[in-house]
Amino acid sequence: MATLGSLAWLRAFDRDDMRAFAEELQETLIIAMADNDAAPIREVVRAWRVTASQLEDPVRRAVLTGRFDPLSYVDAGSSRGE
């Protein structure tokens, strides 16, 4: 991972996530080149960086990657007191 340089944020992802990132980026590059617009590339990279930053926190990683158990959650209700 030392060779990632400015892409070191990718270290938060496992092999499957890295593959998904590469595939999404490749698709986005094709679209961006066809439209002559780099905005889609910036958006994809931004979204993946946000996800990577969330995965850096152990608690957030556990919530995001853990098994969903409906019994672990309760209805927060309405902010209007309903």
C-alpha positions as CSV (number, residue, x, y, z in Angstrom):
1,M,0.0,0.0,0.0
2,A,3.0,2.3,0.4
3,T,3.0,2.8,-3.4
4,L,-0.5,4.3,-3.4
5,G,0.8,7.8,-2.8
6,S,-2.1,10.3,-3.1
7,L,-4.5,7.3,-3.4
8,A,-3.5,6.0,0.1
9,W,-7.2,6.5,1.2
10,L,-7.9,3.4,-0.8
11,R,-6.3,1.3,2.0
12,A,-9.6,1.4,3.9
13,F,-11.1,-1.0,1.3
14,D,-10.8,-4.7,1.0
15,R,-10.0,-6.5,-2.3
16,D,-13.7,-6.7,-3.3
17,D,-14.3,-3.0,-2.6
18,M,-11.1,-2.1,-4.6
19,R,-12.4,-4.1,-7.5
20,A,-15.7,-2.4,-7.3
21,F,-14.0,1.0,-7.2
22,A,-11.9,0.2,-10.2
23,E,-14.9,-1.0,-12.2
24,E,-17.0,2.0,-11.3
25,L,-14.1,4.4,-12.1
26,Q,-13.5,2.7,-15.5
27,E,-17.2,3.1,-16.4
28,T,-17.2,6.7,-15.3
29,L,-14.0,7.4,-17.3
30,I,-15.7,6.1,-20.4
31,I,-18.7,8.4,-19.8
32,A,-16.6,11.4,-18.9
33,M,-14.5,11.0,-22.0
34,A,-17.6,10.6,-24.2
35,D,-19.1,13.7,-22.7
36,N,-15.8,15.6,-22.5
37,D,-16.7,16.3,-18.8
38,A,-14.5,15.4,-15.8
39,A,-17.3,16.1,-13.3
40,P,-18.5,12.5,-13.1
41,I,-15.0,11.4,-12.3
42,R,-14.7,13.9,-9.5
43,E,-18.0,12.8,-8.0
44,V,-17.2,9.1,-8.1
45,V,-13.8,9.7,-6.4
46,R,-15.4,12.0,-3.9
47,A,-18.1,9.5,-2.9
48,W,-15.5,6.7,-2.5
49,R,-13.2,9.0,-0.4
50,V,-16.2,9.8,1.9
51,T,-16.9,6.1,2.3
52,A,-13.2,5.4,3.0
53,S,-13.1,8.1,5.6
54,Q,-16.1,6.5,7.3
55,L,-14.4,3.1,7.3
56,E,-11.3,4.5,9.0
57,D,-13.3,4.8,12.2
58,P,-13.6,1.4,13.9
59,V,-17.2,2.0,15.2
60,R,-18.5,3.3,11.9
61,R,-16.7,0.4,10.1
62,A,-18.5,-2.1,12.4
63,V,-21.9,-0.5,11.7
64,L,-21.3,-0.2,8.0
65,T,-19.9,-3.7,7.4
66,G,-21.6,-5.6,10.2
67,R,-24.5,-7.9,9.9
68,F,-27.9,-6.2,10.1
69,D,-30.0,-7.3,13.1
70,P,-33.4,-5.5,13.3
71,L,-33.5,-6.2,17.0
72,S,-30.5,-3.9,17.5
73,Y,-32.4,-0.9,16.3
74,V,-35.4,1.1,17.6
75,D,-37.7,3.6,15.9
76,A,-36.4,7.1,16.7
77,G,-39.9,8.6,16.3
78,S,-40.7,12.0,14.9
79,S,-38.9,15.1,15.9
80,R,-42.3,16.7,16.4
81,G,-43.1,14.5,19.4
82,E,-45.4,12.1,17.5
